[in-house]
């Protein structure tokens, strides 16, 4: 590659260009001015149950002795040296749905999480029965066993777990909370020490726009939630964690670590079934929608194409492998009505289009089609069939 | 809470990448004042629309994509059509002059390639971005980025050898 190096040298600037001090100052001012004023946190008086209020008041009144910042920094240092971990995290969710999805009405589904460390590399697998994901030396994969379909990316940072991803590195949980502690007026946490344990409680409001509440309480981030961590005071290992959401003035536990083992013997990642047909995540991302069509028109085009399974249209809107998994249900379907598209939740690129279709067996199905905006402004299928 | 964390991470990503962003914009626009304006505009948009994913790698690519789009807008709308030598500009220092010469020289070299290939070669060599980062910025598969890079380098190599022989 000497010739390539020649070319590279020709493309190399003689000087390392840097932002000027004036510009750096201009950016600093912009960042400062755009920080929203931190709000006082009246959450204890919010919709939390009386029992919880009492418990939290006790926590707040107990002298802490050590600041959250100090404790979390110590914990970070210690956990950075943590070895392999096996844990079971139980979440109220559906077994095949996205990892970020929660449903307060659903039963707890155990998630088998395995974390393997080798030097500075961390691999993990998460299996919740119907859906599993794994990060190994070849990248990140996620699959749905029942459909024998999966997605794979070489990108080791690909986020497929949503909030749950934080459990693949317990130190990340504390890092995230440390970020909060270091934020000015980051006062919506409390802590106490008791019997050699540190109890940390953090409260968050629902993120996003819920003018239409469709996505409210569909993920932890999109819920008003309380996260509680129990940490060993001596070695700073995470011992347990729970997350509750506040819904209709009730506190509902939606996530809990029921088991956590540090350095278990013979731990390995889960085995990826050989029957899974993987789609390259890069290929999914190049499906770009139909130029010029808004979300409602895109939904109409997609359902119309379902009738004859017109792949000229469908291939622009939905990955063929994913689309084929719906073919037996939707081929021959007739669109009955489309509602007004709406947005809800914390993803500004996601839009929902209410629809009713008559399936070829005569049944009528009414749901919200989720479409996501592409880089070129088109819309493509994201869920809701 | 996550909003605050994201904001902190976003601020950190901006601060850590400021030099790279300025360089990125400057070598496209060949004008430092314009580069600063484009980067500043991108930062404002970035703050208003911080990505929903708690992932510093994606924050970085998202920010570069905004600067890239800002540069493309400038080039497309002709905001840079005033030639530097056509106005009575104040004398600039030697280093600034050298930077502009470099930007022009690199621009001319890459101008021999089709735009799509030139862009990838520029991002990989001048901006020192990885193929994964390039693929995120341009919304193309990493494999496409790699093949365009290879094609571009091969063409430049061929041009270079022709130039050497002539």
Boltz contact constraints between the chains, C-beta under 6 A:
constraints:
  - contact:
      token1: [A, 3]
      token2: [B, 157]
      max_distance: 6.0
  - contact:
      token1: [A, 4]
      token2: [B, 153]
      max_distance: 6.0
  - contact:
      token1: [A, 7]
      token2: [B, 156]
      max_distance: 6.0
  - contact:
      token1: [A, 8]
      token2: [B, 125]
      max_distance: 6.0
  - contact:
      token1: [A, 11]
      token2: [B, 106]
      max_distance: 6.0
  - contact:
      token1: [A, 11]
      token2: [B, 125]
      max_distance: 6.0
  - contact:
      token1: [A, 11]
      token2: [B, 126]
      max_distance: 6.0
  - contact:
      token1: [A, 13]
      token2: [B, 102]
      max_distance: 6.0
  - contact:
      token1: [A, 14]
      token2: [B, 98]
      max_distance: 6.0
  - contact:
      token1: [A, 14]
      token2: [B, 102]
      max_distance: 6.0
  - contact:
      token1: [A, 17]
      token2: [B, 23]
      max_distance: 6.0
  - contact:
      token1: [A, 17]
      token2: [B, 26]
      max_distance: 6.0
  - contact:
      token1: [A, 17]
      token2: [B, 99]
      max_distance: 6.0
  - contact:
      token1: [A, 18]
      token2: [B, 19]
      max_distance: 6.0
  - contact:
      token1: [A, 19]
      token2: [B, 18]
      max_distance: 6.0
  - contact:
      token1: [A, 19]
      token2: [B, 19]
      max_distance: 6.0
  - contact:
      token1: [A, 19]
      token2: [B, 22]
      max_distance: 6.0
  - contact:
      token1: [A, 23]
      token2: [B, 36]
      max_distance: 6.0
  - contact:
      token1: [A, 31]
      token2: [B, 11]
      max_distance: 6.0
  - contact:
      token1: [A, 34]
      token2: [B, 47]
      max_distance: 6.0
  - contact:
      token1: [A, 155]
      token2: [B, 132]
      max_distance: 6.0
  - contact:
      token1: [A, 157]
      token2: [B, 55]
      max_distance: 6.0
  - contact:
      token1: [A, 157]
      token2: [B, 57]
      max_distance: 6.0
  - contact:
      token1: [A, 159]
      token2: [B, 53]
      max_distance: 6.0
  - contact:
      token1: [A, 159]
      token2: [B, 55]
      max_distance: 6.0
  - contact:
      token1: [A, 176]
      token2: [B, 5]
      max_distance: 6.0
  - contact:
      token1: [A, 179]
      token2: [B, 5]
      max_distance: 6.0
  - contact:
      token1: [A, 179]
      token2: [B, 8]
      max_distance: 6.0
  - contact:
      token1: [A, 180]
      token2: [B, 1]
      max_distance: 6.0
  - contact:
      token1: [A, 180]
      token2: [B, 4]
      max_distance: 6.0
  - contact:
      token1: [A, 183]
      token2: [B, 4]
      max_distance: 6.0
  - contact:
      token1: [A, 204]
      token2: [B, 1]
      max_distance: 6.0
  - contact:
      token1: [A, 207]
      token2: [B, 2]
      max_distance: 6.0
  - contact:
      token1: [A, 207]
      token2: [B, 3]
      max_distance: 6.0
  - contact:
      token1: [A, 221]
      token2: [B, 2]
      max_distance: 6.0
  - contact:
      token1: [A, 282]
      token2: [B, 141]
      max_distance: 6.0
  - contact:
      token1: [A, 346]
      token2: [B, 52]
      max_distance: 6.0
  - contact:
      token1: [A, 347]
      token2: [B, 52]
      max_distance: 6.0
  - contact:
      token1: [A, 375]
      token2: [B, 139]
      max_distance: 6.0
